[in-house]
Every structure is written in C-alpha cells, then in structure tokens.
Amino acid sequence: MDIHASIRAFLQQQSIAPVRERELITKAGVVPFLRDPLRFYLMKPVARHKDLPPPKFQIGKGTRMMRVGGEWQDIDVSVPAGAETEHLAETALREGIEELG
C-alpha cells in the first residue's frame, strides 16, 4: 500500500494552514491529542544500545522524503532537480502513523 497516496487523499478532505515550502525544512512532526479530558499521545523510544538508558518520551517526528527514480527516500542534504518532495503535512502525518500507530 502506498502510504503517500492514502495521506494525500486524507489531506484533500482537510483544511490545512498553508506552510511556506522551503527546501531547508527536512523534519516534521505531529502531536496527536484528544479533548475531554485533554490527552497527548507520545512515543516511548527504546535505546539503540543495551547499555544506554532509554530516551525520553517524544512526539512522532521524522525526516521529509523525496521520490527519486520512482523510489521514496529521506532528504539528506539537497533535493535533485525534478524530484518530487513530500508536503510538510504529509511528512508529519506519515511520521505520526509510523511512530504512534
């Protein structure tokens, strides 16, 4: 399943505040919450090495992606000419889905 297609379909039905797209923005995140009572959902990561303490709770965040040659990959430093990039709202929702379920 193409997660980007699902997220784009969702975003077409929502009112999203415009964000000025800049190539320098490579990270995005989302803080999901419920009202009554107000609850925030955070992720609890695990340490990469068994000898390290676990990291603190975090919001679902991650790296913006670009499509190069038909394949999605993280934006590292720059975006090649003609590459399709994720909208920041797409990045935030994708990362929320990946990190928070």
C-alpha angles and dihedrals in degrees: 000000000000104000090193092060091050092048093047090051089051093047092052088064095048136075107240122185107239116255121199104245113228127172089226092069107089102153133062136167145180134221108205117200143170128216129225095063101017109239129174122206117221134172124242107213123201126231116265091220123045092227094058125084116248116270120250123265113285141189118252102270138148151143125311114242136221131198113235120175091349093305126107115228137164119273104245108174112328139008118239116237111274096017116138113236131201116252110244091246089054090052093049094049094044091051091047090053092047097045103034103029 
